[in-house]
Amino acid sequence: MHLYHDPAALPAAAIAFDDFIKIDIRICTIVSAEPYPEARKPSLKLRIDFGPGIGEKKSSAQIAALYEPAALVGRQVAAVVNFPPRQIGKFMSEVLTVGFADADGQVVLFAPDRPVPNGSRLF
């Protein structure tokens, strides 16, 4: 079982708070979602809006097993905005949409339980 999918896995090594704040995780709203059948794992291509400071970005997310594209539009999710862009097949993913693995190893999106302004930073 992959480390990220194992709820019994031990915590990662301790890091300093300064290391944590280097990872810039922001809230965004999904503007569009479409299947990405060329990806190795079931994925969707997302266009997500972070608000005026960051704007719209693209993300390839391995969430196709649990989510229908049309149902995602308008939903708030979290994404890392300060990783370098990553080429996923022919698609350039600009941010990393984050989630947790369920019992079957499928990605469940991470989202706030109440609406917050797009671009809000996790702390």
Residue pairs with C-beta under 8 A, 6 or more apart in sequence:
1 105
2 101
2 105
3 9
4 101
5 101
5 105
21 123
22 82
23 80
23 82
24 80
24 81
24 82
24 121
25 78
25 79
25 80
25 81
25 98
25 121
25 122
26 50
26 54
26 78
26 79
26 81
26 118
26 119
26 120
26 121
26 122
27 50
27 76
27 77
27 78
27 112
27 116
27 117
27 118
27 119
27 120
27 122
28 48
28 49
28 50
28 51
28 54
28 57
28 76
28 77
28 78
28 79
28 95
28 118
28 119
29 48
29 49
29 74
29 75
29 76
29 77
29 118
30 46
30 47
30 48
30 72
30 73
30 74
30 75
30 76
30 77
31 47
31 48
31 49
31 56
31 73
32 46
32 47
32 69
32 73
33 44
33 45
33 46
33 47
33 67
33 69
33 70
33 72
33 73
34 44
34 45
34 69
35 44
35 45
35 64
35 69
36 43
36 44
36 45
36 60
36 64
36 88
36 89
36 91
38 89
38 90
38 91
39 60
39 62
39 88
39 89
39 91
40 89
41 62
42 62
42 63
42 64
42 65
43 60
43 61
43 62
43 63
43 64
43 88
44 60
44 61
44 63
44 64
44 67
44 69
44 72
45 58
45 59
45 60
45 91
46 58
46 59
46 60
46 61
46 72
46 97
47 56
47 57
47 58
48 56
48 57
48 58
48 59
48 77
48 79
48 95
48 97
49 55
49 56
49 118
50 56
50 57
50 79
50 81
50 118
50 119
51 117
51 118
51 119
52 119
53 119
54 81
54 119
57 79
57 81
57 94
57 95
58 91
58 92
58 93
58 94
58 95
59 79
59 93
59 94
59 95
59 96
59 97
60 86
60 88
60 89
60 91
60 93
61 97
61 99
61 107
61 109
62 107
63 97
63 99
63 106
63 107
63 109
65 106
65 107
66 102
66 106
66 107
66 108
67 109
75 109
75 111
76 111
76 112
76 115
76 116
76 118
77 97
77 98
77 99
77 109
77 110
77 111
78 97
78 98
78 109
78 110
78 111
78 112
78 122
79 95
79 96
79 97
79 98
80 95
80 96
80 98
81 95
83 95
83 96
85 92
85 93
85 94
86 92
86 93
86 96
87 93
97 109
98 109
98 110
99 107
99 108
99 109
99 110
100 107
100 108
100 110
101 107
101 108
102 108
